[in-house]
Amino acid sequence: MFANAPKVARSNRGICNAKTRKKTLCQAPPVWDKIRDKPVNGRCKLHGGLSTGPKTEKGRNVIKESNRRRKNKRSSIN
């Protein structure tokens, strides 16, 4: 059925365990790396498993500036 059968059965891959809005643990399976045959970061696609951050230099600079503004805003409040 599969060209390369997965080494770890889907039932043994674990669950996300992120806390949901209802304060329960998420039961979804984590995002799976098919090449290394292990979870990408242990979270499902809804709770950060597909989050990769900015890829381009422009995107990184935008995030850097946003974080700098947040930090300055926070320090001026205290």
PDB file of N, H, CA, C and O in Angstrom:
ATOM      1  N   MET A   1       0.814  -1.182   0.000  1.00  0.00           N
ATOM      2  CA  MET A   1       0.000   0.000   0.000  1.00  0.00           C
ATOM      3  C   MET A   1       0.866   1.256   0.000  1.00  0.00           C
ATOM      4  O   MET A   1       0.610   2.171  -0.783  1.00  0.00           O
ATOM      5  N   PHE A   2       1.881   1.323   0.857  1.00  0.00           N
ATOM      6  H   PHE A   2       2.088   0.580   1.493  1.00  0.00           H
ATOM      7  CA  PHE A   2       2.808   2.446   0.887  1.00  0.00           C
ATOM      8  C   PHE A   2       4.086   2.062   0.160  1.00  0.00           C
ATOM      9  O   PHE A   2       4.510   0.908   0.206  1.00  0.00           O
ATOM     10  N   ALA A   3       4.690   3.017  -0.502  1.00  0.00           N
ATOM     11  H   ALA A   3       4.345   3.955  -0.540  1.00  0.00           H
ATOM     12  CA  ALA A   3       5.989   2.762  -1.113  1.00  0.00           C
ATOM     13  C   ALA A   3       7.013   2.513  -0.015  1.00  0.00           C
ATOM     14  O   ALA A   3       7.774   1.547  -0.062  1.00  0.00           O
ATOM     15  N   ASN A   4       7.020   3.400   0.974  1.00  0.00           N
ATOM     16  H   ASN A   4       6.402   4.185   1.012  1.00  0.00           H
ATOM     17  CA  ASN A   4       7.866   3.233   2.153  1.00  0.00           C
ATOM     18  C   ASN A   4       6.949   3.276   3.364  1.00  0.00           C
ATOM     19  O   ASN A   4       6.480   4.345   3.754  1.00  0.00           O
ATOM     20  N   ALA A   5       6.699   2.143   3.948  1.00  0.00           N
ATOM     21  H   ALA A   5       7.080   1.274   3.631  1.00  0.00           H
ATOM     22  CA  ALA A   5       5.789   2.081   5.090  1.00  0.00           C
ATOM     23  C   ALA A   5       6.376   2.867   6.256  1.00  0.00           C
ATOM     24  O   ALA A   5       7.579   2.787   6.504  1.00  0.00           O
ATOM     25  N   PRO A   6       5.539   3.638   6.989  1.00  0.00           N
ATOM     26  CA  PRO A   6       6.053   4.370   8.144  1.00  0.00           C
ATOM     27  C   PRO A   6       6.566   3.405   9.205  1.00  0.00           C
ATOM     28  O   PRO A   6       5.998   2.332   9.408  1.00  0.00           O
ATOM     29  N   LYS A   7       7.637   3.792   9.873  1.00  0.00           N
ATOM     30  H   LYS A   7       8.098   4.664   9.708  1.00  0.00           H
ATOM     31  CA  LYS A   7       8.243   2.924  10.875  1.00  0.00           C
ATOM     32  C   LYS A   7       7.438   2.912  12.170  1.00  0.00           C
ATOM     33  O   LYS A   7       7.370   1.891  12.854  1.00  0.00           O
ATOM     34  N   VAL A   8       6.833   4.039  12.503  1.00  0.00           N
ATOM     35  H   VAL A   8       6.888   4.869  11.948  1.00  0.00           H
ATOM     36  CA  VAL A   8       6.048   4.147  13.731  1.00  0.00           C
ATOM     37  C   VAL A   8       4.575   4.177  13.356  1.00  0.00           C
ATOM     38  O   VAL A   8       4.152   4.998  12.543  1.00  0.00           O
ATOM     39  N   ALA A   9       3.803   3.292  13.943  1.00  0.00           N
ATOM     40  H   ALA A   9       4.147   2.625  14.604  1.00  0.00           H
ATOM     41  CA  ALA A   9       2.368   3.243  13.654  1.00  0.00           C
ATOM     42  C   ALA A   9       1.689   4.529  14.099  1.00  0.00           C
ATOM     43  O   ALA A   9       2.097   5.141  15.086  1.00  0.00           O
ATOM     44  N   ARG A  10       0.666   4.936  13.383  1.00  0.00           N
ATOM     45  H   ARG A  10       0.335   4.439  12.581  1.00  0.00           H
ATOM     46  CA  ARG A  10      -0.050   6.176  13.693  1.00  0.00           C
ATOM     47  C   ARG A  10      -0.567   6.188  15.132  1.00  0.00           C
ATOM     48  O   ARG A  10      -0.571   7.234  15.780  1.00  0.00           O
ATOM     49  N   SER A  11      -0.999   5.041  15.627  1.00  0.00           N
ATOM     50  H   SER A  11      -0.996   4.191  15.100  1.00  0.00           H
ATOM     51  CA  SER A  11      -1.528   4.972  16.995  1.00  0.00           C
ATOM     52  C   SER A  11      -0.439   5.182  18.043  1.00  0.00           C
ATOM     53  O   SER A  11      -0.747   5.513  19.188  1.00  0.00           O
ATOM     54  N   ASN A  12       0.818   4.998  17.676  1.00  0.00           N
ATOM     55  H   ASN A  12       1.067   4.729  16.745  1.00  0.00           H
ATOM     56  CA  ASN A  12       1.929   5.159  18.617  1.00  0.00           C
ATOM     57  C   ASN A  12       2.669   6.484  18.456  1.00  0.00           C
ATOM     58  O   ASN A  12       3.725   6.676  19.057  1.00  0.00           O
ATOM     59  N   ARG A  13       2.135   7.387  17.665  1.00  0.00           N
ATOM     60  H   ARG A  13       1.276   7.231  17.176  1.00  0.00           H
ATOM     61  CA  ARG A  13       2.837   8.645  17.393  1.00  0.00           C
ATOM     62  C   ARG A  13       2.590   9.713  18.446  1.00  0.00           C
ATOM     63  O   ARG A  13       3.243  10.756  18.420  1.00  0.00           O
ATOM     64  N   GLY A  14       1.684   9.486  19.353  1.00  0.00           N
ATOM     65  H   GLY A  14       1.154   8.639  19.374  1.00  0.00           H
ATOM     66  CA  GLY A  14       1.440  10.450  20.416  1.00  0.00           C
ATOM     67  C   GLY A  14       0.345  11.439  20.078  1.00  0.00           C
ATOM     68  O   GLY A  14      -0.303  11.342  19.036  1.00  0.00           O
ATOM     69  N   ILE A  15       0.148  12.396  20.979  1.00  0.00           N
ATOM     70  H   ILE A  15       0.674  12.474  21.825  1.00  0.00           H
ATOM     71  CA  ILE A  15      -0.862  13.430  20.791  1.00  0.00           C
ATOM     72  C   ILE A  15      -0.233  14.789  21.064  1.00  0.00           C
ATOM     73  O   ILE A  15       0.867  14.882  21.611  1.00  0.00           O
ATOM     74  N   CYS A  16      -0.942  15.832  20.678  1.00  0.00           N
ATOM     75  H   CYS A  16      -1.835  15.756  20.234  1.00  0.00           H
ATOM     76  CA  CYS A  16      -0.442  17.199  20.764  1.00  0.00           C
ATOM     77  C   CYS A  16      -0.250  17.656  22.213  1.00  0.00           C
ATOM     78  O   CYS A  16       0.810  18.175  22.563  1.00  0.00           O
ATOM     79  N   ASN A  17      -1.264  17.468  23.050  1.00  0.00           N
ATOM     80  H   ASN A  17      -2.126  17.046  22.766  1.00  0.00           H
ATOM     81  CA  ASN A  17      -1.244  17.859  24.471  1.00  0.00           C
ATOM     82  C   ASN A  17      -1.194  19.359  24.725  1.00  0.00           C
ATOM     83  O   ASN A  17      -0.895  19.770  25.847  1.00  0.00           O
ATOM     84  N   ALA A  18      -1.474  20.191  23.727  1.00  0.00           N
ATOM     85  H   ALA A  18      -1.716  19.858  22.816  1.00  0.00           H
ATOM     86  CA  ALA A  18      -1.571  21.631  23.966  1.00  0.00           C
ATOM     87  C   ALA A  18      -2.866  21.910  24.721  1.00  0.00           C
ATOM     88  O   ALA A  18      -3.854  21.196  24.546  1.00  0.00           O
ATOM     89  N   LYS A  19      -2.865  22.942  25.556  1.00  0.00           N
ATOM     90  H   LYS A  19      -2.062  23.522  25.698  1.00  0.00           H
ATOM     91  CA  LYS A  19      -4.066  23.283  26.307  1.00  0.00           C
ATOM     92  C   LYS A  19      -5.017  24.062  25.398  1.00  0.00           C
ATOM     93  O   LYS A  19      -4.629  25.064  24.798  1.00  0.00           O
ATOM     94  N   THR A  20      -6.251  23.598  25.301  1.00  0.00           N
ATOM     95  H   THR A  20      -6.566  22.784  25.789  1.00  0.00           H
ATOM     96  CA  THR A  20      -7.241  24.241  24.443  1.00  0.00           C
ATOM     97  C   THR A  20      -7.943  25.365  25.200  1.00  0.00           C
ATOM     98  O   THR A  20      -7.680  25.582  26.383  1.00  0.00           O
ATOM     99  N   ARG A  21      -8.827  26.071  24.521  1.00  0.00           N
ATOM    100  H   ARG A  21      -9.040  25.895  23.560  1.00  0.00           H
ATOM    101  CA  ARG A  21      -9.573  27.161  25.153  1.00  0.00           C
ATOM    102  C   ARG A  21     -10.470  26.668  26.279  1.00  0.00           C
ATOM    103  O   ARG A  21     -10.782  27.415  27.206  1.00  0.00           O
ATOM    104  N   LYS A  22     -10.880  25.409  26.196  1.00  0.00           N
ATOM    105  H   LYS A  22     -10.626  24.802  25.443  1.00  0.00           H
ATOM    106  CA  LYS A  22     -11.717  24.823  27.247  1.00  0.00           C
ATOM    107  C   LYS A  22     -10.880  24.230  28.374  1.00  0.00           C
ATOM    108  O   LYS A  22     -11.414  23.552  29.251  1.00  0.00           O
ATOM    109  N   LYS A  23      -9.584  24.478  28.360  1.00  0.00           N
ATOM    110  H   LYS A  23      -9.150  25.029  27.648  1.00  0.00           H
ATOM    111  CA  LYS A  23      -8.642  23.996  29.385  1.00  0.00           C
ATOM    112  C   LYS A  23      -8.471  22.483  29.375  1.00  0.00           C
ATOM    113  O   LYS A  23      -8.060  21.898  30.377  1.00  0.00           O
ATOM    114  N   THR A  24      -8.781  21.845  28.252  1.00  0.00           N
ATOM    115  H   THR A  24      -9.114  22.320  27.437  1.00  0.00           H
ATOM    116  CA  THR A  24      -8.528  20.412  28.107  1.00  0.00           C
ATOM    117  C   THR A  24      -7.304  20.238  27.216  1.00  0.00           C
ATOM    118  O   THR A  24      -6.857  21.192  26.579  1.00  0.00           O
ATOM    119  N   LEU A  25      -6.772  19.052  27.171  1.00  0.00           N
ATOM    120  H   LEU A  25      -7.134  18.277  27.688  1.00  0.00           H
ATOM    121  CA  LEU A  25      -5.606  18.793  26.335  1.00  0.00           C
ATOM    122  C   LEU A  25      -6.030  18.383  24.935  1.00  0.00           C
ATOM    123  O   LEU A  25      -6.963  17.599  24.767  1.00  0.00           O
ATOM    124  N   CYS A  26      -5.351  18.909  23.942  1.00  0.00           N
ATOM    125  H   CYS A  26      -4.593  19.546  24.079  1.00  0.00           H
ATOM    126  CA  CYS A  26      -5.643  18.585  22.547  1.00  0.00           C
ATOM    127  C   CYS A  26      -5.273  17.129  22.284  1.00  0.00           C
ATOM    128  O   CYS A  26      -4.210  16.664  22.695  1.00  0.00           O
ATOM    129  N   GLN A  27      -6.150  16.426  21.604  1.00  0.00           N
ATOM    130  H   GLN A  27      -7.013  16.804  21.270  1.00  0.00           H
ATOM    131  CA  GLN A  27      -5.947  15.006  21.328  1.00  0.00           C
ATOM    132  C   GLN A  27      -5.486  14.742  19.897  1.00  0.00           C
ATOM    133  O   GLN A  27      -5.350  13.583  19.503  1.00  0.00           O
ATOM    134  N   ALA A  28      -5.244  15.785  19.117  1.00  0.00           N
ATOM    135  H   ALA A  28      -5.354  16.726  19.437  1.00  0.00           H
ATOM    136  CA  ALA A  28      -4.849  15.623  17.718  1.00  0.00           C
ATOM    137  C   ALA A  28      -3.417  15.086  17.625  1.00  0.00           C
ATOM    138  O   ALA A  28      -2.600  15.357  18.506  1.00  0.00           O
ATOM    139  N   PRO A  29      -3.108  14.336  16.577  1.00  0.00           N
ATOM    140  CA  PRO A  29      -1.742  13.837  16.414  1.00  0.00           C
ATOM    141  C   PRO A  29      -0.800  14.963  16.005  1.00  0.00           C
ATOM    142  O   PRO A  29      -1.229  15.906  15.340  1.00  0.00           O
ATOM    143  N   PRO A  30       0.467  14.887  16.385  1.00  0.00           N
ATOM    144  CA  PRO A  30       1.416  15.926  15.995  1.00  0.00           C
ATOM    145  C   PRO A  30       1.734  15.859  14.502  1.00  0.00           C
ATOM    146  O   PRO A  30       1.531  14.831  13.856  1.00  0.00           O
ATOM    147  N   VAL A  31       2.234  16.969  13.968  1.00  0.00           N
ATOM    148  H   VAL A  31       2.399  17.804  14.493  1.00  0.00           H
ATOM    149  CA  VAL A  31       2.682  16.994  12.576  1.00  0.00           C
ATOM    150  C   VAL A  31       3.901  16.084  12.485  1.00  0.00           C
ATOM    151  O   VAL A  31       4.818  16.181  13.300  1.00  0.00           O
ATOM    152  N   TRP A  32       3.907  15.205  11.497  1.00  0.00           N
ATOM    153  H   TRP A  32       3.162  15.126  10.835  1.00  0.00           H
ATOM    154  CA  TRP A  32       4.913  14.151  11.405  1.00  0.00           C
ATOM    155  C   TRP A  32       5.900  14.418  10.279  1.00  0.00           C
ATOM    156  O   TRP A  32       5.496  14.716   9.155  1.00  0.00           O
ATOM    157  N   ASP A  33       7.185  14.315  10.572  1.00  0.00           N
ATOM    158  H   ASP A  33       7.513  14.073  11.486  1.00  0.00           H
ATOM    159  CA  ASP A  33       8.233  14.439   9.564  1.00  0.00           C
ATOM    160  C   ASP A  33       8.434  13.065   8.937  1.00  0.00           C
ATOM    161  O   ASP A  33       8.916  12.144   9.596  1.00  0.00           O
ATOM    162  N   LYS A  34       8.068  12.927   7.674  1.00  0.00           N
ATOM    163  H   LYS A  34       7.676  13.676   7.139  1.00  0.00           H
ATOM    164  CA  LYS A  34       8.115  11.621   7.013  1.00  0.00           C
ATOM    165  C   LYS A  34       9.538  11.167   6.721  1.00  0.00           C
ATOM    166  O   LYS A  34       9.793   9.968   6.615  1.00  0.00           O
ATOM    167  N   ILE A  35      10.457  12.098   6.590  1.00  0.00           N
ATOM    168  H   ILE A  35      10.249  13.073   6.675  1.00  0.00           H
ATOM    169  CA  ILE A  35      11.840  11.729   6.279  1.00  0.00           C
ATOM    170  C   ILE A  35      12.538  11.168   7.513  1.00  0.00           C
ATOM    171  O   ILE A  35      13.153  10.103   7.453  1.00  0.00           O
ATOM    172  N   ARG A  36      12.443  11.886   8.633  1.00  0.00           N
ATOM    173  H   ARG A  36      11.943  12.750   8.682  1.00  0.00           H
ATOM    174  CA  ARG A  36      13.103  11.434   9.862  1.00  0.00           C
ATOM    175  C   ARG A  36      12.237  10.499  10.695  1.00  0.00           C
ATOM    176  O   ARG A  36      12.712   9.901  11.661  1.00  0.00           O
ATOM    177  N   ASP A  37      10.945  10.370  10.314  1.00  0.00           N
ATOM    178  H   ASP A  37      10.559  10.855   9.530  1.00  0.00           H
ATOM    179  CA  ASP A  37       9.991   9.500  10.994  1.00  0.00           C
ATOM    180  C   ASP A  37       9.874   9.817  12.484  1.00  0.00           C
ATOM    181  O   ASP A  37       9.932   8.931  13.336  1.00  0.00           O
ATOM    182  N   LYS A  38       9.705  11.115  12.773  1.00  0.00           N
ATOM    183  H   LYS A  38       9.658  11.836  12.081  1.00  0.00           H
ATOM    184  CA  LYS A  38       9.444  11.555  14.137  1.00  0.00           C
ATOM    185  C   LYS A  38       8.691  12.878  14.081  1.00  0.00           C
ATOM    186  O   LYS A  38       8.659  13.513  13.027  1.00  0.00           O
ATOM    187  N   PRO A  39       8.077  13.319  15.196  1.00  0.00           N
ATOM    188  CA  PRO A  39       7.303  14.559  15.152  1.00  0.00           C
ATOM    189  C   PRO A  39       8.189  15.769  14.876  1.00  0.00           C
ATOM    190  O   PRO A  39       9.351  15.809  15.278  1.00  0.00           O
ATOM    191  N   VAL A  40       7.620  16.753  14.184  1.00  0.00           N
ATOM    192  H   VAL A  40       6.676  16.720  13.857  1.00  0.00           H
ATOM    193  CA  VAL A  40       8.369  17.968  13.864  1.00  0.00           C
ATOM    194  C   VAL A  40       8.704  18.709  15.149  1.00  0.00           C
ATOM    195  O   VAL A  40       9.872  18.998  15.409  1.00  0.00           O
ATOM    196  N   ASN A  41       7.693  19.021  15.958  1.00  0.00           N
ATOM    197  H   ASN A  41       6.744  18.786  15.748  1.00  0.00           H
ATOM    198  CA  ASN A  41       7.941  19.665  17.253  1.00  0.00           C
ATOM    199  C   ASN A  41       6.969  19.199  18.332  1.00  0.00           C
ATOM    200  O   ASN A  41       6.916  19.790  19.411  1.00  0.00           O
ATOM    201  N   GLY A  42       6.210  18.163  18.059  1.00  0.00           N
ATOM    202  H   GLY A  42       6.253  17.683  17.183  1.00  0.00           H
ATOM    203  CA  GLY A  42       5.299  17.619  19.058  1.00  0.00           C
ATOM    204  C   GLY A  42       3.918  18.231  19.081  1.00  0.00           C
ATOM    205  O   GLY A  42       3.069  17.791  19.855  1.00  0.00           O
ATOM    206  N   ARG A  43       3.662  19.243  18.249  1.00  0.00           N
ATOM    207  H   ARG A  43       4.351  19.601  17.620  1.00  0.00           H
ATOM    208  CA  ARG A  43       2.363  19.906  18.239  1.00  0.00           C
ATOM    209  C   ARG A  43       1.609  19.596  16.958  1.00  0.00           C
ATOM    210  O   ARG A  43       2.207  19.273  15.931  1.00  0.00           O
ATOM    211  N   CYS A  44       0.281  19.699  17.033  1.00  0.00           N
ATOM    212  H   CYS A  44      -0.205  19.962  17.868  1.00  0.00           H
ATOM    213  CA  CYS A  44      -0.546  19.473  15.851  1.00  0.00           C
ATOM    214  C   CYS A  44      -0.531  20.718  14.972  1.00  0.00           C
ATOM    215  O   CYS A  44       0.055  21.735  15.345  1.00  0.00           O
ATOM    216  N   LYS A  45      -1.163  20.645  13.820  1.00  0.00           N
ATOM    217  H   LYS A  45      -1.639  19.819  13.517  1.00  0.00           H
ATOM    218  CA  LYS A  45      -1.154  21.775  12.892  1.00  0.00           C
ATOM    219  C   LYS A  45      -1.913  22.978  13.437  1.00  0.00           C
ATOM    220  O   LYS A  45      -1.672  24.103  13.001  1.00  0.00           O
ATOM    221  N   LEU A  46      -2.822  22.764  14.378  1.00  0.00           N
ATOM    222  H   LEU A  46      -3.018  21.850  14.732  1.00  0.00           H
ATOM    223  CA  LEU A  46      -3.580  23.877  14.944  1.00  0.00           C
ATOM    224  C   LEU A  46      -2.847  24.574  16.087  1.00  0.00           C
ATOM    225  O   LEU A  46      -3.160  25.720  16.407  1.00  0.00           O
ATOM    226  N   HIS A  47      -1.890  23.909  16.698  1.00  0.00           N
ATOM    227  H   HIS A  47      -1.636  22.977  16.438  1.00  0.00           H
ATOM    228  CA  HIS A  47      -1.213  24.462  17.867  1.00  0.00           C
ATOM    229  C   HIS A  47       0.283  24.681  17.650  1.00  0.00           C
ATOM    230  O   HIS A  47       1.065  24.586  18.597  1.00  0.00           O
ATOM    231  N   GLY A  48       0.683  24.969  16.431  1.00  0.00           N
ATOM    232  H   GLY A  48       0.048  25.047  15.662  1.00  0.00           H
ATOM    233  CA  GLY A  48       2.069  25.354  16.186  1.00  0.00           C
ATOM    234  C   GLY A  48       2.917  24.342  15.460  1.00  0.00           C
ATOM    235  O   GLY A  48       4.113  24.574  15.282  1.00  0.00           O
ATOM    236  N   GLY A  49       2.358  23.241  15.038  1.00  0.00           N
ATOM    237  H   GLY A  49       1.387  23.053  15.183  1.00  0.00           H
ATOM    238  CA  GLY A  49       3.158  22.244  14.337  1.00  0.00           C
ATOM    239  C   GLY A  49       3.617  22.685  12.966  1.00  0.00           C
ATOM    240  O   GLY A  49       4.665  22.241  12.499  1.00  0.00           O
ATOM    241  N   LEU A  50       2.858  23.552  12.303  1.00  0.00           N
ATOM    242  H   LEU A  50       2.006  23.914  12.683  1.00  0.00           H
ATOM    243  CA  LEU A  50       3.241  24.020  10.976  1.00  0.00           C
ATOM    244  C   LEU A  50       3.833  25.417  11.004  1.00  0.00           C
ATOM    245  O   LEU A  50       4.130  25.974   9.947  1.00  0.00           O
ATOM    246  N   SER A  51       4.012  25.995  12.175  1.00  0.00           N
ATOM    247  H   SER A  51       3.771  25.542  13.033  1.00  0.00           H
ATOM    248  CA  SER A  51       4.563  27.335  12.281  1.00  0.00           C
ATOM    249  C   SER A  51       6.059  27.294  11.991  1.00  0.00           C
ATOM    250  O   SER A  51       6.805  26.573  12.655  1.00  0.00           O
ATOM    251  N   THR A  52       6.491  28.060  11.009  1.00  0.00           N
ATOM    252  H   THR A  52       5.885  28.645  10.470  1.00  0.00           H
ATOM    253  CA  THR A  52       7.904  28.050  10.643  1.00  0.00           C
ATOM    254  C   THR A  52       8.561  29.402  10.820  1.00  0.00           C
ATOM    255  O   THR A  52       9.782  29.511  10.713  1.00  0.00           O
ATOM    256  N   GLY A  53       7.781  30.432  11.088  1.00  0.00           N
ATOM    257  H   GLY A  53       6.789  30.343  11.175  1.00  0.00           H
ATOM    258  CA  GLY A  53       8.346  31.765  11.241  1.00  0.00           C
ATOM    259  C   GLY A  53       8.643  32.393   9.898  1.00  0.00           C
ATOM    260  O   GLY A  53       8.388  31.786   8.857  1.00  0.00           O
ATOM    261  N   PRO A  54       9.186  33.617   9.908  1.00  0.00           N
ATOM    262  CA  PRO A  54       9.474  34.306   8.654  1.00  0.00           C
ATOM    263  C   PRO A  54      10.616  33.640   7.896  1.00  0.00           C
ATOM    264  O   PRO A  54      11.617  33.234   8.487  1.00  0.00           O
ATOM    265  N   LYS A  55      10.452  33.536   6.586  1.00  0.00           N
ATOM    266  H   LYS A  55       9.639  33.866   6.107  1.00  0.00           H
ATOM    267  CA  LYS A  55      11.457  32.876   5.750  1.00  0.00           C
ATOM    268  C   LYS A  55      12.391  33.867   5.065  1.00  0.00           C
ATOM    269  O   LYS A  55      13.565  33.566   4.849  1.00  0.00           O
ATOM    270  N   THR A  56      11.874  35.053   4.720  1.00  0.00           N
ATOM    271  H   THR A  56      10.920  35.297   4.895  1.00  0.00           H
ATOM    272  CA  THR A  56      12.681  36.014   3.967  1.00  0.00           C
ATOM    273  C   THR A  56      13.349  37.008   4.908  1.00  0.00           C
ATOM    274  O   THR A  56      12.948  37.153   6.063  1.00  0.00           O
ATOM    275  N   GLU A  57      14.359  37.681   4.407  1.00  0.00           N
ATOM    276  H   GLU A  57      14.684  37.564   3.468  1.00  0.00           H
ATOM    277  CA  GLU A  57      15.054  38.696   5.194  1.00  0.00           C
ATOM    278  C   GLU A  57      14.099  39.842   5.545  1.00  0.00           C
ATOM    279  O   GLU A  57      14.153  40.380   6.651  1.00  0.00           O
ATOM    280  N   LYS A  58      13.228  40.211   4.606  1.00  0.00           N
ATOM    281  H   LYS A  58      13.184  39.774   3.708  1.00  0.00           H
ATOM    282  CA  LYS A  58      12.245  41.268   4.863  1.00  0.00           C
ATOM    283  C   LYS A  58      11.308  40.862   6.001  1.00  0.00           C
ATOM    284  O   LYS A  58      11.019  41.666   6.887  1.00  0.00           O
ATOM    285  N   GLY A  59      10.835  39.615   5.974  1.00  0.00           N
ATOM    286  H   GLY A  59      11.070  38.963   5.253  1.00  0.00           H
ATOM    287  CA  GLY A  59       9.957  39.121   7.029  1.00  0.00           C
ATOM    288  C   GLY A  59      10.642  39.099   8.380  1.00  0.00           C
ATOM    289  O   GLY A  59      10.030  39.436   9.393  1.00  0.00           O
ATOM    290  N   ARG A  60      11.905  38.706   8.405  1.00  0.00           N
ATOM    291  H   ARG A  60      12.403  38.433   7.582  1.00  0.00           H
ATOM    292  CA  ARG A  60      12.655  38.684   9.662  1.00  0.00           C
ATOM    293  C   ARG A  60      12.815  40.090  10.227  1.00  0.00           C
ATOM    294  O   ARG A  60      12.711  40.294  11.436  1.00  0.00           O
ATOM    295  N   ASN A  61      13.068  41.062   9.344  1.00  0.00           N
ATOM    296  H   ASN A  61      13.152  40.896   8.362  1.00  0.00           H
ATOM    297  CA  ASN A  61      13.215  42.448   9.791  1.00  0.00           C
ATOM    298  C   ASN A  61      11.909  43.003  10.339  1.00  0.00           C
ATOM    299  O   ASN A  61      11.913  43.752  11.316  1.00  0.00           O
ATOM    300  N   VAL A  62      10.788  42.640   9.715  1.00  0.00           N
ATOM    301  H   VAL A  62      10.784  42.031   8.922  1.00  0.00           H
ATOM    302  CA  VAL A  62       9.478  43.092  10.200  1.00  0.00           C
ATOM    303  C   VAL A  62       9.227  42.557  11.607  1.00  0.00           C
ATOM    304  O   VAL A  62       8.779  43.299  12.481  1.00  0.00           O
ATOM    305  N   ILE A  63       9.509  41.285  11.831  1.00  0.00           N
ATOM    306  H   ILE A  63       9.872  40.682  11.121  1.00  0.00           H
ATOM    307  CA  ILE A  63       9.318  40.679  13.150  1.00  0.00           C
ATOM    308  C   ILE A  63      10.259  41.312  14.174  1.00  0.00           C
ATOM    309  O   ILE A  63       9.861  41.587  15.306  1.00  0.00           O
ATOM    310  N   LYS A  64      11.499  41.541  13.772  1.00  0.00           N
ATOM    311  H   LYS A  64      11.822  41.318  12.852  1.00  0.00           H
ATOM    312  CA  LYS A  64      12.478  42.145  14.669  1.00  0.00           C
ATOM    313  C   LYS A  64      12.015  43.531  15.122  1.00  0.00           C
ATOM    314  O   LYS A  64      12.096  43.859  16.306  1.00  0.00           O
ATOM    315  N   GLU A  65      11.531  44.340  14.181  1.00  0.00           N
ATOM    316  H   GLU A  65      11.465  44.073  13.219  1.00  0.00           H
ATOM    317  CA  GLU A  65      11.049  45.680  14.506  1.00  0.00           C
ATOM    318  C   GLU A  65       9.804  45.615  15.389  1.00  0.00           C
ATOM    319  O   GLU A  65       9.661  46.407  16.321  1.00  0.00           O
ATOM    320  N   SER A  66       8.907  44.679  15.101  1.00  0.00           N
ATOM    321  H   SER A  66       9.023  44.036  14.344  1.00  0.00           H
ATOM    322  CA  SER A  66       7.701  44.514  15.911  1.00  0.00           C
ATOM    323  C   SER A  66       8.057  44.148  17.350  1.00  0.00           C
ATOM    324  O   SER A  66       7.483  44.692  18.293  1.00  0.00           O
ATOM    325  N   ASN A  67       8.993  43.236  17.513  1.00  0.00           N
ATOM    326  H   ASN A  67       9.459  42.794  16.747  1.00  0.00           H
ATOM    327  CA  ASN A  67       9.415  42.839  18.859  1.00  0.00           C
ATOM    328  C   ASN A  67      10.092  43.992  19.586  1.00  0.00           C
ATOM    329  O   ASN A  67       9.919  44.150  20.795  1.00  0.00           O
ATOM    330  N   ARG A  68      10.861  44.797  18.863  1.00  0.00           N
ATOM    331  H   ARG A  68      11.002  44.669  17.881  1.00  0.00           H
ATOM    332  CA  ARG A  68      11.531  45.948  19.463  1.00  0.00           C
ATOM    333  C   ARG A  68      10.486  46.956  19.970  1.00  0.00           C
ATOM    334  O   ARG A  68      10.617  47.492  21.070  1.00  0.00           O
ATOM    335  N   ARG A  69       9.438  47.211  19.150  1.00  0.00           N
ATOM    336  H   ARG A  69       9.331  46.775  18.256  1.00  0.00           H
ATOM    337  CA  ARG A  69       8.383  48.134  19.573  1.00  0.00           C
ATOM    338  C   ARG A  69       7.630  47.595  20.788  1.00  0.00           C
ATOM    339  O   ARG A  69       7.302  48.351  21.703  1.00  0.00           O
ATOM    340  N   ARG A  70       7.355  46.286  20.799  1.00  0.00           N
ATOM    341  H   ARG A  70       7.621  45.672  20.056  1.00  0.00           H
ATOM    342  CA  ARG A  70       6.674  45.676  21.946  1.00  0.00           C
ATOM    343  C   ARG A  70       7.499  45.816  23.219  1.00  0.00           C
ATOM    344  O   ARG A  70       6.966  46.123  24.285  1.00  0.00           O
ATOM    345  N   LYS A  71       8.803  45.589  23.095  1.00  0.00           N
ATOM    346  H   LYS A  71       9.235  45.339  22.229  1.00  0.00           H
ATOM    347  CA  LYS A  71       9.687  45.682  24.253  1.00  0.00           C
ATOM    348  C   LYS A  71       9.718  47.112  24.786  1.00  0.00           C
ATOM    349  O   LYS A  71       9.629  47.327  25.994  1.00  0.00           O
ATOM    350  N   ASN A  72       9.843  48.086  23.891  1.00  0.00           N
ATOM    351  H   ASN A  72       9.915  47.911  22.909  1.00  0.00           H
ATOM    352  CA  ASN A  72       9.885  49.485  24.313  1.00  0.00           C
ATOM    353  C   ASN A  72       8.562  49.920  24.935  1.00  0.00           C
ATOM    354  O   ASN A  72       8.550  50.664  25.916  1.00  0.00           O
ATOM    355  N   LYS A  73       7.463  49.463  24.375  1.00  0.00           N
ATOM    356  H   LYS A  73       7.473  48.858  23.578  1.00  0.00           H
ATOM    357  CA  LYS A  73       6.146  49.805  24.911  1.00  0.00           C
ATOM    358  C   LYS A  73       5.972  49.216  26.308  1.00  0.00           C
ATOM    359  O   LYS A  73       5.414  49.856  27.199  1.00  0.00           O
ATOM    360  N   ARG A  74       6.451  48.005  26.483  1.00  0.00           N
ATOM    361  H   ARG A  74       6.904  47.485  25.759  1.00  0.00           H
ATOM    362  CA  ARG A  74       6.325  47.325  27.764  1.00  0.00           C
ATOM    363  C   ARG A  74       7.186  47.993  28.838  1.00  0.00           C
ATOM    364  O   ARG A  74       6.744  48.144  29.977  1.00  0.00           O
ATOM    365  N   SER A  75       8.407  48.393  28.488  1.00  0.00           N
ATOM    366  H   SER A  75       8.766  48.270  27.563  1.00  0.00           H
ATOM    367  CA  SER A  75       9.300  49.013  29.469  1.00  0.00           C
ATOM    368  C   SER A  75       8.819  50.409  29.856  1.00  0.00           C
ATOM    369  O   SER A  75       9.093  50.868  30.965  1.00  0.00           O
ATOM    370  N   SER A  76       8.103  51.093  28.953  1.00  0.00           N
ATOM    371  H   SER A  76       7.881  50.720  28.053  1.00  0.00           H
ATOM    372  CA  SER A  76       7.592  52.425  29.284  1.00  0.00           C
ATOM    373  C   SER A  76       6.386  52.345  30.216  1.00  0.00           C
ATOM    374  O   SER A  76       6.099  53.304  30.933  1.00  0.00           O
ATOM    375  N   ILE A  77       5.681  51.222  30.218  1.00  0.00           N
ATOM    376  H   ILE A  77       5.915  50.443  29.636  1.00  0.00           H
ATOM    377  CA  ILE A  77       4.523  51.038  31.097  1.00  0.00           C
ATOM    378  C   ILE A  77       4.982  50.825  32.534  1.00  0.00           C
ATOM    379  O   ILE A  77       4.378  51.363  33.463  1.00  0.00           O
ATOM    380  N   ASN A  78       6.041  50.046  32.725  1.00  0.00           N
ATOM    381  H   ASN A  78       6.531  49.609  31.970  1.00  0.00           H
ATOM    382  CA  ASN A  78       6.534  49.726  34.076  1.00  0.00           C
ATOM    383  C   ASN A  78       7.290  50.861  34.602  1.00  0.00           C
ATOM    384  O   ASN A  78       7.791  50.802  35.724  1.00  0.00           O
TER     385      ASN A  78
END
